[in-house]
Amino acid sequence: MYGLGRLSTSTIQKWYDGVNSMELIINLARFIIILGVLIFIHELGHFMVAKKVGIYVFRFSIGFGKKLIGWSKNGTEYCLSLIPFGGYVKMAGQSDLPVTEEDIKDMGDDVDPDMLVDVPENQKFYNKTVAQRLGVVIAGPAMNFLLGLVLFILVYVLGMHVPAYMKQSIIGDVMDKSPAQEAGLKTGDKILKINDSPIAEWKQITRITLFNIGQPVKMTVERGSETFEQQITPAYYNKDANPGIGIMPYLEAKVEGIQESSPAGAAGLQPGDIVTTVNSEPVSYMNIARQIKTSETSVIHLTINRNGQSQNITVNPNVIGYVKGIEFDGNTVVFANSELYPEINAGDNLIAILDKTTTSLDETTSLLTDNIGRGVSLTFERTIGSFFRPKKVTFSEEAYIDSGYRIGAYFTSSDTTVLEKYPLHQAIIKGTSRTFMSVYELFASLYYLAVGRISPRELAGPVGIYKITADFAKSGFVMLLSLVAFLSVNLSIINLLPIPVLDGGHVLFLSLEGIMRRPLNKKFVETCQKIGFALLMCLIGLTLYNDIVHRIFGK
């Protein structure tokens, strides 16, 4: 969680843009602390119940590795260890497999010192009742679930600023050759229902479409004063895009600045204006530059919102050259049509056109405009290598220059947010609902993964979780808190899955023991644990593969 298409190395440019070494260190520290807290809380649950039911606990450690400091009380060693990553609790007889004196003799010098402690038989894990052992096993996941619940409630008490576009269901852009485009959906359309379920927030659209890959869904759509129904099948329509129907949420296109002596300035466009339509077609921040650039008329008609008042403005644009299928932010590629340009990735930097250096958008536009109607060679720069030893490589691509339009205005997305903050009694309801929704989403994801409606490549490992943590941290402390809550709830449920070596596997074995009224066969348990361990290693291997191939290399 290392080719350039026909080239030999693939990109990880996006992992470096704007990231300095200090930011990397901070993000890694934040990631380690979060996972450490989740593991520590989990082990604390096991520890507290074990002590409660009278199980002898050798050690409760915060962190792993060499002990730094510690003290003993009532036979238990409490210590702080070198590696501050979670913690562990070690109980007498916790393996469920009794160790005899002959076993200890056979181990010789490799014997665990804890095995030499004379622990009364009634204080060993495997000699406790089934109910007591179940309590110890379940306590870890229960603590994670409780932590998630409390944190979700706290999130709603503190208040979380959510982007306004996430609290509505208006389409801001439709991806090329996507299911949404094939179905005729457009920017400005509002999704009212999916399979007759009312839609109020963007995350509902994302969740439902992700859980229905390859399955037709019925959408009720509002366009202007009309309402219609459309059947759409979510899919993996593009290797560079997330699965779904290929739509983006609506972000207002706000004018950030006007170039001097530009068509936009001459027409009266001002910073702060919000452009709602281009030539009577609804636009958003996601597609306004493209709509202007590819206008079919040489005169562009804009509808703007200025201080709450709607106005119409007519602009006589400048003719410019552009490359169809590639979109830039400055000189950085933000989108490249993989069918037209399979070697170009988001994050690549354009550094030359026909061997003439370009360092700015204005220089690029000028060079492209001088070559309208011609094929040219574009030279790109890409950063490859490892996090700590990046290097830059260059490569060239042939492209045809089309003619388009520019009005000389710079746009930004509106930064409007909605504060989700509630009094305690409502926060408890909201937090509880969000907690159980997380459980539902996890089980739904596992089900759809099992039946093939979600690709295994969507599974994230350490790198994926690290990236998500870094992204959430940029949105503030409360957003990061909501991620910790989500991860904690997910950890609790995953640990309870009936897979040997996980807590859920122990719950299954103990339940069978309770039903049969006798301990399970030792070899049977060992075999199941080996199988469970192998399955777990395969899953970890898959997530690491996804991290490396899809998240580091973007394949």
C-alpha positions in Angstrom: 0.0 0.0 0.0 8.3 0.3 -8.5 8.3 1.5 -15.4 6.7 4.2 -17.2 4.1 2.2 -19.4 6.3 1.4 -22.3 8.9 3.1 -20.1 10.6 1.1 -17.4 9.4 2.8 -14.1 6.0 4.0 -13.0 5.0 7.1 -11.2 4.8 8.0 -7.6 4.9 11.7 -8.2 1.7 12.3 -6.4 3.4 11.0 -3.2 5.9 13.8 -3.3 4.0 16.9 -4.4 3.9 19.3 -1.6 5.3 16.8 0.9 8.5 17.7 2.7 10.4 15.4 5.1 9.0 17.0 8.2 5.4 16.5 7.0 6.2 12.9 6.3 7.6 12.4 9.8 4.6 14.0 11.4 2.2 11.9 9.3 4.1 8.7 10.1 4.1 9.6 13.8 0.4 10.4 13.7 -0.3 7.1 11.9 1.7 5.0 14.5 0.1 6.8 17.4 -3.4 6.1 16.1 -2.8 2.4 15.5 -0.9 2.2 18.8 -3.9 3.6 20.7 -6.3 1.2 19.0 -4.1 -1.8 19.8 -3.5 -0.6 23.4 -7.3 -0.2 24.0 -7.9 -3.6 22.6 -5.3 -5.3 24.9 -6.5 -3.2 27.9 -10.0 -4.9 27.4 -8.5 -8.4 27.6 -6.4 -7.4 30.6 -9.1 -5.9 32.7 -11.5 -8.8 32.3 -8.7 -11.3 32.8 -7.8 -9.7 36.2 -11.5 -9.5 37.1 -12.1 -13.3 36.6 -8.8 -14.2 38.5 -6.5 -15.1 35.6 -2.8 -14.8 36.4 -1.4 -12.0 34.2 2.4 -12.1 33.8 2.7 -8.8 32.0 0.9 -5.8 30.7 3.1 -3.7 28.4 2.6 -0.4 26.7 4.6 -0.9 23.6 6.8 -3.8 22.4 10.4 -4.9 22.6 12.9 -4.1 25.3 11.5 -2.9 28.6 12.4 0.7 29.4 10.8 1.0 32.8 8.4 -1.1 34.9 7.1 -2.2 38.2 5.3 -5.2 39.6 2.1 -5.5 41.6 0.2 -8.6 42.7 2.4 -10.8 40.4 1.8 -8.7 37.3 4.6 -6.7 35.7 3.5 -3.3 34.3 6.0 -1.9 31.9 6.7 0.7 29.2 8.6 -0.8 26.3 10.9 0.6 23.6 8.6 0.4 20.5 5.6 2.6 21.3 3.2 0.7 19.1 0.2 -0.5 21.0 0.9 -3.0 23.7 0.2 -6.6 24.8 -1.0 -8.6 27.7 0.4 -12.0 28.6 -1.8 -14.4 30.6 -1.0 -17.8 32.2 -2.4 -20.5 29.9 -3.6 -18.1 27.3 -2.7 -20.4 24.5 -5.4 -22.8 25.7 -2.8 -25.6 25.4 -1.5 -26.8 28.8 2.3 -27.1 29.1 3.7 -30.1 31.0 7.0 -30.3 32.9 8.3 -32.6 30.2 7.5 -29.9 27.6 9.6 -27.4 29.6 12.5 -29.8 29.9 12.4 -30.5 26.1 12.7 -26.7 25.5 16.0 -26.5 27.4 17.6 -23.0 27.3 14.8 -21.8 25.0 12.2 -22.0 27.7 10.2 -18.9 28.3 11.0 -17.6 31.8 7.3 -17.1 32.5 6.8 -20.9 32.2 8.9 -21.4 35.3 6.6 -19.3 37.4 4.5 -21.5 39.7 1.0 -20.4 38.8 -1.9 -22.0 40.6 -4.0 -24.1 38.2 -7.2 -22.2 39.0 -5.5 -19.0 37.8 -4.7 -20.3 34.3 -6.8 -19.2 31.3 -7.6 -22.7 30.1 -8.9 -23.7 33.5 -11.5 -20.9 33.7 -15.1 -21.5 32.7 -16.2 -21.1 29.1 -18.2 -18.0 30.1 -15.2 -16.5 31.8 -12.8 -17.2 28.9 -15.4 -15.8 26.4 -15.6 -12.7 28.5 -11.8 -12.2 28.3 -11.7 -12.8 24.5 -14.7 -10.6 23.7 -13.4 -7.8 26.0 -10.8 -6.6 23.5 -13.1 -6.1 20.5 -15.8 -4.7 22.9 -13.3 -2.0 24.1 -12.6 -1.0 20.5 -16.3 -0.8 19.7 -17.0 1.3 22.9 -14.1 3.6 22.0 -15.5 4.1 18.5 -19.0 4.8 19.9 -17.7 7.4 22.4 -15.5 9.1 19.8 -18.3 9.3 17.3 -20.5 10.9 20.0 -17.6 13.3 20.8 -17.3 14.2 17.1 -20.9 15.4 17.0 -20.6 17.2 20.3 -17.4 19.1 19.2 -18.8 19.8 15.8 -17.4 18.8 12.4 -17.1 21.1 9.4 -18.3 19.1 6.4 -17.9 20.5 2.9 -21.3 21.7 1.7 -21.1 19.7 -1.4 -21.1 16.5 0.6 -24.5 17.4 2.2 -26.3 17.5 -1.2 -26.7 15.2 -4.2 -26.1 17.5 -7.2 -23.7 16.3 -9.9 -20.7 18.5 -10.5 -19.1 16.6 -13.4 -19.6 13.5 -15.4 -16.5 11.4 -16.4 -15.8 10.5 -20.0 -17.1 7.1 -21.1 -18.6 6.4 -17.7 -21.9 4.7 -17.0 -23.3 8.1 -16.0 -22.3 9.7 -19.4 -23.8 6.7 -21.3 -27.0 7.2 -19.3 -27.1 10.9 -20.2 -26.6 12.4 -16.8 -25.3 16.0 -16.8 -23.7 18.6 -14.5 -26.5 20.2 -12.4 -28.6 17.1 -12.2 -29.9 16.3 -8.7 -30.2 12.6 -7.7 -33.4 12.3 -5.6 -33.6 8.5 -5.1 -31.7 5.3 -5.9 -33.8 2.1 -6.0 -36.6 4.2 -4.4 -34.4 5.1 -1.3 -34.3 8.9 -0.8 -30.9 10.5 -1.3 -29.9 13.5 0.8 -26.1 13.3 1.0 -23.3 12.5 -1.5 -21.9 9.7 0.6 -25.2 7.8 0.1 -24.6 7.8 -3.7 -21.0 6.6 -3.2 -22.0 3.8 -0.9 -24.9 2.5 -2.9 -23.1 2.6 -6.2 -20.0 0.9 -4.7 -22.1 -1.9 -3.3 -23.8 -2.5 -6.7 -20.9 -2.9 -9.1 -22.3 -4.7 -12.1 -25.9 -4.5 -10.8 -28.4 -2.1 -12.4 -29.8 0.6 -10.1 -32.8 2.8 -10.7 -32.1 6.5 -10.2 -34.7 9.3 -9.9 -33.2 12.5 -11.2 -34.2 16.1 -11.1 -33.1 18.3 -14.0 -34.5 21.9 -13.8 -38.3 21.5 -13.5 -38.3 18.0 -14.8 -38.0 14.7 -12.9 -37.2 11.4 -14.7 -36.0 7.9 -13.9 -32.8 6.3 -15.4 -31.3 2.8 -15.0 -27.5 2.8 -14.6 -25.1 0.0 -13.9 -22.1 1.0 -11.7 -18.8 -0.5 -13.1 -15.0 -0.3 -13.2 -15.2 1.8 -16.3 -11.6 3.3 -16.1 -8.5 1.9 -14.5 -7.6 5.4 -13.3 -10.9 6.1 -11.6 -12.8 4.8 -8.6 -15.5 2.3 -9.4 -19.1 3.6 -9.6 -21.0 5.5 -12.2 -18.5 8.2 -12.9 -19.8 11.4 -11.3 -18.3 14.1 -9.1 -20.0 16.2 -6.5 -21.0 19.8 -7.3 -18.6 22.5 -6.2 -19.4 26.1 -7.1 -17.0 27.7 -9.6 -15.9 30.9 -7.9 -13.8 33.6 -9.7 -10.5 33.9 -7.8 -8.8 36.4 -10.1 -8.9 38.2 -13.4 -6.0 38.7 -15.7 -5.2 42.3 -16.8 -6.6 43.3 -20.2 -8.4 40.0 -20.4 -11.8 39.2 -22.1 -13.2 38.4 -18.6 -12.2 41.8 -17.2 -13.5 43.6 -20.3 -16.8 41.9 -19.9 -17.1 42.9 -16.2 -16.4 39.6 -14.5 -15.2 40.2 -10.9 -13.4 38.2 -8.2 -16.0 36.5 -6.0 -18.5 36.0 -8.8 -19.9 32.4 -8.9 -20.4 31.2 -12.5 -23.4 28.9 -12.7 -23.8 28.3 -16.5 -21.7 28.6 -19.6 -23.8 28.9 -22.8 -26.9 27.9 -20.8 -25.3 24.7 -19.6 -24.8 24.2 -15.8 -21.1 24.2 -14.8 -19.1 23.5 -11.7 -15.5 24.1 -10.6 -14.7 20.6 -11.9 -15.5 21.4 -15.5 -15.8 25.2 -16.1 -12.4 25.5 -17.7 -13.1 22.6 -20.0 -16.5 24.0 -20.9 -15.1 27.4 -21.8 -12.1 25.9 -23.7 -14.3 23.6 -25.8 -17.1 26.0 -26.4 -18.8 25.5 -29.8 -19.5 29.3 -30.2 -16.9 32.1 -30.5 -19.0 34.2 -28.0 -19.4 32.8 -24.5 -22.5 33.6 -22.4 -22.1 33.3 -18.7 -24.7 33.3 -15.9 -23.2 34.5 -12.6 -24.3 34.9 -9.1 -22.9 38.2 -7.6 -23.9 39.0 -4.0 -27.0 36.8 -4.3 -28.2 38.4 -7.6 -28.2 36.5 -10.9 -26.6 38.3 -13.9 -25.8 37.5 -17.5 -22.4 38.3 -19.0 -21.2 38.0 -22.5 -17.5 37.4 -23.1 -15.5 37.5 -26.4 -12.7 34.9 -25.6 -9.2 34.6 -26.8 -8.3 31.7 -29.1 -5.8 29.3 -27.5 -4.2 25.9 -28.3 -4.8 22.9 -26.0 -4.3 19.2 -26.0 -7.5 17.3 -26.0 -7.5 14.5 -23.4 -5.0 16.1 -21.0 -6.0 18.6 -18.3 -3.4 20.7 -16.4 -3.3 22.6 -13.1 -0.5 25.0 -14.0 1.9 22.7 -15.8 1.0 19.6 -13.7 -1.2 16.9 -15.2 -4.4 16.4 -13.2 -6.0 14.1 -15.8 -4.9 12.2 -18.9 -7.1 10.1 -21.1 -5.5 6.6 -20.7 -6.7 5.5 -24.1 -5.1 8.5 -25.9 -2.1 8.9 -23.6 -1.4 5.6 -21.8 2.0 6.7 -20.6 1.0 10.0 -19.0 -0.1 10.0 -15.4 -1.6 12.5 -13.1 1.2 14.3 -11.3 3.5 14.4 -14.3 4.9 17.9 -15.0 5.1 19.4 -18.5 8.6 20.9 -18.9 8.9 21.5 -22.7 7.0 21.7 -26.0 9.0 21.1 -29.2 12.1 21.2 -27.0 11.2 24.7 -25.8 11.2 25.0 -22.0 8.0 26.0 -20.3 7.7 26.8 -16.6 4.3 28.4 -16.3 0.8 28.0 -17.6 1.1 31.2 -19.6 4.2 29.9 -21.4 2.5 26.6 -22.0 -0.6 28.3 -23.4 1.5 30.5 -25.7 3.5 27.6 -27.1 0.4 25.5 -27.7 -1.4 28.5 -29.3 1.6 28.9 -31.7 1.1 25.3 -32.8 -2.6 25.0 -33.3 -3.4 22.3 -35.9 0.0 20.6 -35.6 1.4 17.6 -34.0 4.0 18.4 -31.4 6.3 16.6 -28.9 5.5 17.2 -25.3 8.3 16.5 -22.7 7.3 15.5 -19.2 9.1 15.1 -15.9 8.2 12.5 -13.4 9.6 11.7 -9.9 10.2 8.0 -9.2 12.1 6.0 -6.6 11.5 5.5 -2.9 10.1 7.9 -0.3 13.6 8.8 0.9 15.6 8.6 -2.4 13.4 10.1 -5.1 14.8 10.9 -8.6 13.5 12.6 -11.7 13.1 11.1 -15.1 11.9 12.7 -18.4 9.9 11.2 -21.3 8.2 12.6 -24.4 4.8 12.0 -26.0 3.4 13.1 -29.4 0.2 15.2 -29.2 -2.1 17.1 -31.6 -2.9 20.7 -30.7 -6.6 21.7 -31.0 -8.0 25.3 -30.9 -10.1 26.4 -27.9 -11.0 29.4 -25.9 -9.8 31.2 -22.8 -11.4 34.2 -21.0 -8.6 35.1 -18.6 -10.2 34.3 -15.4 -8.9 32.1 -12.6 -11.4 29.9 -10.8 -11.4 28.2 -7.4 -13.9 26.0 -5.6 -16.2 27.6 -3.1 -15.0 26.7 0.4 -18.5 26.7 2.0 -18.8 24.2 4.8 -21.7 22.9 7.0 -21.1 22.6 10.8 -22.5 19.3 12.1 -22.7 20.1 15.8 -25.4 18.9 18.2 -26.3 19.0 21.9 -25.3 15.9 23.9 -28.7 14.1 23.7 -28.8 14.5 19.9 -25.0 13.7 19.6 -25.6 10.4 21.4 -28.3 9.5 18.8 -26.2 10.7 15.9 -23.0 9.0 17.2 -24.8 5.7 17.9 -26.4 5.7 14.4 -23.0 6.4 12.8 -21.4 3.6 14.8 -23.9 1.0 13.7 -23.8 2.4 10.1 -20.1 1.7 10.2 -20.8 -1.9 11.2 -23.4 -2.2 8.4 -21.0 -0.8 5.8 -18.3 -3.2 6.9 -20.5 -6.3 6.7 -21.9 -5.1 3.3 -18.4 -4.6 2.0 -17.4 -8.1 3.1 -20.5 -9.5 1.5 -20.0 -7.7 -1.8 -16.3 -8.6 -1.7 -17.3 -12.3 -1.3 -19.8 -12.2 -4.2 -17.5 -10.3 -6.5 -19.3 -7.0 -6.6 -16.4 -5.2 -5.0 -12.9 -5.8 -6.4 -10.2 -7.1 -3.9 -8.0 -4.2 -5.1 -10.2 -1.9 -3.0 -8.7 -3.5 0.2 -6.2 -1.1 1.9 -3.2 -2.1 3.9 -0.8 0.0 6.0 0.1 2.4 3.2 -3.6 2.9 2.3 -4.5 3.6 5.9 -1.5 5.9 6.3 -2.6 7.9 3.3 -6.2 8.1 4.6 -4.9 9.3 8.0 -2.8 12.0 6.4 -5.7 13.2 4.2 -8.1 13.3 7.2 -5.5 15.1 9.3 -5.4 18.0 6.8 -9.1 18.5 7.5 -8.6 19.2 11.2 -8.6 17.4 14.6 -12.3 16.5 14.6 -12.2 14.9 11.2 -9.1 12.9 12.3 -11.1 11.9 15.5 -13.9 10.6 13.3 -11.4 8.5 11.4 -10.1 7.0 14.6 -13.7 6.2 15.6 -14.3 4.5 12.3 -11.1 2.5 12.4 -11.8 1.4 16.0 -15.3 0.1 15.2 -14.0 -1.7 12.1 -11.1 -3.3 14.1 -13.6 -4.5 16.7 -15.8 -6.2 14.1 -13.0 -7.7 12.0 -11.5 -9.2 15.2 -14.8 -10.9 15.9 -14.9 -12.7 12.5 -14.8 -16.5 13.1 -11.3 -16.9 11.8 -8.8 -18.9 13.9 -6.0 -16.8 15.4 -8.5 -13.8 15.5 -10.6 -13.2 18.7 -13.6 -14.4 16.7 -11.9 -17.8 16.1 -11.4 -18.2 19.9 -15.1 -17.3 20.4 -16.1 -20.0 17.9 -13.9 -22.6 19.6 -15.1 -21.7 23.1 -18.7 -21.8 21.9 -18.2 -25.3 20.5 -16.5 -26.3 23.7 -19.5 -25.0 25.6 -22.0 -26.9 23.4 -19.9 -30.2 23.5 -19.2 -29.8 27.2 -15.6 -30.8 26.7 -12.3 -29.2 25.4 -11.7 -29.5 21.7 -9.1 -31.8 20.3 -5.7 -30.2 20.6 -4.5 -31.2 17.1 -7.8 -30.0 15.6 -7.4 -26.6 17.2 -3.7 -26.4 16.1 -4.7 -27.3 12.5 -7.4 -24.7 12.4 -5.1 -22.1 13.7 -2.5 -22.9 11.1 -5.2 -22.6 8.4 -6.4 -19.3 9.9 -2.9 -18.0 10.1 -2.3 -18.9 6.4 -5.5 -17.1 5.4 -4.6 -14.1 7.4 -1.1 -13.9 5.8 -2.8 -14.2 2.3 -5.1 -11.3 3.2 -2.1 -9.2 4.5 -0.2 -10.1 1.3 -3.1 -8.9 -0.8 -3.4 -5.6 1.0 0.3 -5.0 0.7 0.1 -5.8 -3.0 -2.7 -3.3 -3.4 -0.7 -0.7 -1.5 2.3 -1.1 -3.7 0.7 -1.5 -7.1 -2.4 0.7 -6.8 -1.5 3.3 -4.1 2.2 3.8 -4.6 2.4 3.2 -8.3 -1.1 4.1 -9.3 -1.6 1.0 -11.5 
